[in-house]
Amino acid sequence: MPIYPMTDRRALPYRLASLVLAFSTAACPALSAPLGAYVVIGEDGAPSARALVEAASCPSVRVDGRPRAMRVRAAAGTLPLRPTQSTLENSKPSAFPVTVCESALPRGARRASVEGVNLPLPPALVRRIVVIGDTGCRLKASEDAYQACNDPRKYPFAAIAARAAAWKPDLVIHVGDYLYRENPCRPERADCAGSVWGYGWDSWRADFFQPAAPLLAAAPWAAARGNHENCTRGGQGWWRFLDAHDLLPGRDCVDAANDRRGDYSPAFAVPLGGGAQAILFDLAFANDKPVPETSPLWPQFRETYADIERLSQRARFTFAVNHKPLLGLKAKTEGGRLTFEPGNGAIQSVFAPLSRTVAPPGVDVLLSGHTHLWEQVSFSSGQPSQFITGFSGTWEDVEPFPAQLPAEVTPAAGARVESFSSWVYGFGYMTLERRTARSWDVRVWDVDGKLMNRCRITGRRSACDRPLVPPPTGN
């Protein structure tokens, strides 16, 4: 961990993250204290208290001074092997030696706690939102990709979570990809030596629950699923810990025969008050190829579009949240030539024939991750603005964009880019602060809390102060 003078403000998130990690791993005399307690926001904004305990039974949750029973969402156990993205030699069954408990919280509750741990409750009017994504530490043998999980500057999610929590948000939106520790670190790599790996509780604790602890305590979460949480990867933990829907047999990613069901859940709306809302939808299993109408996936994509279209009519302003960017851009070099990848081809193939602007007409802003950068795109042709926040901890592996996009570059047919901004040189998080229901201030922050960019959202359009954020001094 970096050593800073005690007066150096940059040290704050690292000290706080260090204290959180020390607390969560130390032997604690409070035998009944949960391993984790947090709030997940679900359909129509319904808050659900979750608690992770070592006992087989669940504690109660106290709401405004009165106890309410919690039920077992997922019992402790070791689940059948789901091979990792590499080889069977780098795979193991997922052990979950923790019981996941849950209880619906009544709307309008003022205080809630589990065994003395206070829970953050959603306000009627959400004014301040933290947006993060792609937060795990990448260990993947098939790509020879070994991030320095032991170096808090090279894997800084704990510091980002602490810094974002200090901003005192009303809501946290995570755009997906929580778990990246898929394979063991190579023995010669000291910077990730000893890292836990796989899809069980030890990896979920190291990649998410320990580093995210201050942010889980600061605000309720609206959590989108990433492709790293598909059934063939971290889906078992996703359904146990974070999915807002009921955990039912057959959609728990335990039996591969049920993966089509386990890899999909209906879209739902989270009211933000004052005429604004967020709609979360789950198409993280989408690849980049068009989906033919004969595909068994086509009805799920079509159902998702219909759900978003219906839900978007409930509010004057809508953020649509999913993992893979519908209207984002990615730069890459092939054969010494810079090329540009458009938005997700699978989702576009179903959505575009249904809407002139690709997305349902009631959607104003898309929030996504998957590409490991921060990005903003706005259009003169009516499409919703796209923001990408896949820069909150996972190893960044994207090319920088040129000073000006070529005129012909577009993320989708018929979409004319009006405003574009990106940052590919560092880790951080994004904040949204309400001005009106249809107008939001956007701020992009680095891991040390330095302001990297300012943007303004007005309806479907957005614009930022800096088209390209340069690399930090010294790079």
N, C-alpha and C positions, 0 to 999 in steps of 0.2 A: 504494500500500500504506500502511496506517495507520502512523504513527510513534509508537512507545511508548517510554517510558524503559527503559533496559536492565534495570532491576529489575522491570518489570511482567510478571507471569506470562502475561498475555493475549498478549504478543508471541511466545511460544514457537512456536505452530503456524504463524504467518505467517513467522517466520524460517526454520523448518525447511522449510516448503513452498517458500519462495523459494530456499533452497539446493538442494533437489531439482530445481526447474525450471531453475536455472542449470546444474547438473551435467548434466542430461539434454539440454540444448540447446547446451552449449559444445563446441567442437572438442576432442576428447579424444585424447591421444597413444596410448592403448591401442587399437591397431587392431582387435584381436580381441574387444573387449568387446561383448557383445550390447546391442541397443537396449532390451531388456527381458527379464527372466527371472523366472518365477513358477510357482506350482503350482496346478493346477485339480483339484478332487476330483470323481471320477466314480462310476460304478456300484459299489455295495458298498464305497464309501469308497476306491476305488483312486486313488492320487495320480498325476498326470501332470505331468511337467516340461515347460514350454513356454519357448522362447527365440525372440526376434525378432532376425534378423541381416540385414545388408545383402548378404552373400555368397549365392551360389546353393546352396552346400552347407552342411550343418549341423555345428556343433561337437559334441564329445562332452560328456556329463554325467558328472562324477565322483561316484560313490556309495561312501561309506566307503573312499575312497582308490583305487577302481578305476574306469577309464573304461568308459562304456556308450555305445553309438551312439545318436544321435538321428536320427529320420527326418524328411523333409520332410512337414509336414502341409499346407501351402499354399505354392506357389511364388509368387514376386513376379510382378506383372503388373497390367495395367489391365483391369477387367472391363466387360462390356456395361452401357450406361446403364440404370439403373432410375430413372425420374422421381421427383422428390421430391413431398411432399404439397402443393406449391404449383403451379407451372407449369413447363413445359419450359424457359422462359427462366431459371429458377432451379434448373436441374438440370445435372449433368455426370456423365460416367462416373467410377467409383471407381478411383483409382490406389492400388495397394498395392506400393510399391517395397521391400518387406521380405519375407523368407522366414520362414515360421512353422515352427519345428521342435518336435518333441515326442518324449518317451520315457516309457514307464511306469516308475515307481519301485517298487522292491520294498518290500513291507510290512515294517516294522520297521527300515528304514534309519535310521541315526543322523545322517549328514551327506551333503549333496549340494551340488554347485556346478556352474556353467557358466562356463567361462573366468574363474574367480576370483570370480564372483558367487554368494554363498551362497543356497541355496534353503530356505524354511521347510518343515518336514516335519510331518505331522499326528501328534499324540500318540495313544496308545491310548485315553486318557480325556480327552475334551474338556470342560473346565471353564468356559472363558471364550469367549464368542462376541460379535463385533461384528455388528450388523445395520444395513445402510444401503440406500438405494434412491433412484431418480430423481436421478441425480447430474450429468447434463450441463447445459450452458448453452444455454438455449432461444433459437434464432434461427429464426423461422418466419414467412415473409412472408404466408401466407394468413390468419394471425391478427393481423398487425401486432404481433407479439410479439418484442421485441428485448431480451434480458437484457443487463445490463452485464458482459459477459465479461471486460472489462479491469479491473474493480473487485473485488478479492479479498474485500471485505465483502458485495458484492451477488451474487457468484458464489464461495462460500467452500468448494467441495469440497476444494481442496488443503489448507486449514487443518483441515477435518474429518478428512481421511484421516491427516494428521500427528498430530492429537490422539488419534484412535482407535488408531493404531499404538503410541503411547506407553503405552496401557493394556495392551499385550502380550497380545493375544488368542491363543487356540489355533486359531480358525477365523474367517473372515469370510464372512457370508452377504449377498449382494447380491440384492435382490428385483426387479431389472430396471429398464430404461431407463437406458442408459449414454450414448447419443449423441443430442444435441439440436441440434447446429449444422447445420440442414438447408438454410438459405438464407443468402445474403450479408447482412451488416449494411447497413442503409441508410446512405448516405454522410454524412448530417448527424448521425449518432449517434456522438459521440466515445467514448462509454463501451463500444462494441463495435467501433469502427473497426479494420479490419485483421484481424478474426477470420477464421480459416480456416472453411470450410464444406463441406457435402456428406457423403458416406458413405465416403470413402476414408481412407487411413492418416493424413493430416494432421489430419482431424477426430477420429479415434479417439485419436491421440496427444494432442491438445489437450484433449479432453473427458474422456479416461479415463486413458491410460497415464502422462502426466506428473503430473496431480494425485494419482492413486492410488498413485504410486510407493512412498511409505513404507509403505502398508498392504499392497501386494503383497509387499513385502519382509518384513513382520512375520508373516504367517500364510498358510496355504493358503486358497483360495477355493472356496466352493460358490456357483456363479453361476446365478441364474434368468434366464430371458429375459423382456424386456419387449416391449410392442407397438412400441416404437421400434426393436426389432431384428427385426421382421417382415420378410419378403422384400422388400416394397415400400419398405422404409426401410433400416435399417442391418443387414439380415440377412446380407449378404455378409461384413461384418467380424465379426459375431457368430459365424458358423460358423468363420471362420479363427482367431479369437483365443480365444474363451471357452467355446463349447459343449463339454460333457464327452464327447459322443459322437464316433465316428469321422466324419471329413469325407469324404463319398462323393459322386461325381458324381450329380446329380439332386436332392440335398438341400442344395445350396450356395447357393441363391438367385441363381444366374446366369441360368437360363432361366425366364422367367415361366410357361411351360407346366408346370413342376414345383413351383410354389409351394405347392400343397397338401401336398406331401411336405416341402418345405424349411421350412414354417411349423410343423412338428410333430415332436416326438421323444418317445420313451417316458419315463415317470416312472422315477426311480431313487432308491435309498435310500443315505444317507450315515450309517453307524454313528457314534455319538458316544461309545460305550462305556458300561458300567454300566447297560445296559438302556434307553438313550435313542437316538433316531435322528432324522434329518431326511430327509423325502422331497421331492424337487424334481419339480414337474410343469410341463408346457409347454402352457398354453392361452392364451398372450398374444394370439392372434389373435381371441379371443372378443369379440363386441360385447355390447351390453346387451339384445339381443332374444332371446326363446326360440328354441331350435334345434329345428325339427321333425324327426321321425324320417325324413322323406324327404330331409333335407339330407345332402350328402356329408360334412359335418362331424360329423354325429351319431355315426358309428362311432368317430371319434377321441375324442370326449368320453366315450363309453361305455367305450372301452378304457382311458382315463386313470383313470376311476373304479375299474375292475376292478384296474388296476395298484396304485393307492393302497391299496385294500382288502386286496389280497394282501400288499403290502410292510408294511403297518401291523401285521400279525400277528407280525412278527419281533421287536418290541420292546415293552416295557411303557409307553413314552412316545414320542409322535411329534409333531414339528413338521412341518407340511406347508407347503411354500414354493412360492408362485407369484406372478405379478405382479398380476393383477387381483383385488381383494378379493371373496371369496365371501360374507362376512358383515359387510362394513364399511358405514359410513354416510357420506354427504356432504351438507352443508347448502348451499343456494343460494337466492338471492332472485329471485323472479319476480313482476313487477308489484307490487313493494313488499311482497311476502309471502314469509316464510321457508318453504321447503319442504325435504324430505329425500329424497335418492335412496337406494334400497336397494342391497344387494349385487348382484353381477354376474348379470344376468338370463339370459344364455346358459348359464353353468355351472350355475346353480340349476335351469334347466329340465330338465337331464339328471340331475343328482345328486339333486335332491329326491325324485323318485319312487322312488329306490333306497334312501333312508335317511330315517328319521323326523327325523333331526337335520341333514339336508342333506349333510353330509360323511360319508365312510365312518366306521363306528363306532370304528375304532382311532386316529383322528386326535384329538389333544388341543389343539393350538394351530395356528392359521393365521398365517403370516407373509407379508405382501403389501406392495405399493406402489401405484403408479398415481395415487392421490389424493395431492396434494402437501401432506401434513400428517403429524403423528404421531397415532395413535389406538389406543385399547384398548376392546374390547367383550367383556363376559362375559354368560353367559345362565343363567337358572334352569331352562331347558327342555331342557338336555342338549347343546346345540350346543357345538362347540369354541370357545375364546376366539379372537378375531381381533385381531391387531396390524397396524397399517399404519405403514411407515417410509419414506414417499415424500417426505422432507424434508431430503435430504442434499446439495442444491446447486441443483436446478432451481427456477426462479421459482415461488413459491407463489401460487396463484390460487383459493383456496377461502374460503368464508364461515366466520366463527366460529360455533360452536354456542351455543345458549342455556344459561343456568345449569343448567337441568334439561330433559332430553328429555321431550317430551309422551308420555304413557303409551302412546299408540297407535303410536308410531314404532317400526318394527322393520326389520331388513335382510332378513328372509325370513319367509314365512308360517309361523306357529306358533312363531317364535323370540321368547322373552320376555327383554328386556334387563334384566339384574340389576345390572350395573356398567358405567359408561361414562366414558371420560376422553379428552381431546384437547388438542392444542397446534397452533395454526395461525399463530403469530406469529413463527416463527424457524426457522433451519436447525439441523440437528444429527444425532445418531446415537443408536442404542439399544444397550445391552449386556445380555447374558444371562449370569448366573453361577449355576452349578449348586449347589444344596444337596443334593438327592437326584436320582434319575433322574426323578421326577415333580414335583419342586419346584424352581423357579428364581427367583432375584431378578432383577428388571428395573430398569434405570436408564435415564433419558432425559437426554441431555446436549446443551447448546447448543454453538455453534462455539467458544466460549471455555473450554469445559470446566466450565461451571456446571451443577450438578445441577438439572434442571427437574421431575423427577417420579420417584417410587419406586413399583414395583408388585411383586406377588408372584403367581407362577403355582403353582397346586396342582392337578394333574390338568388337567381341562378348564376349570376356573374360574380367574379372575384378578381382582385388585382393585388399585387405585392410591390413593396418598395424596391426589392432587388431581384432582377431576373435570374441571376446566378450568384449564389453565395460562394465567395472564394475560399480556398483552403486556409486553415488557420496559420498564423505566423509561425515560421519555423519548419513548416512541412516542405 
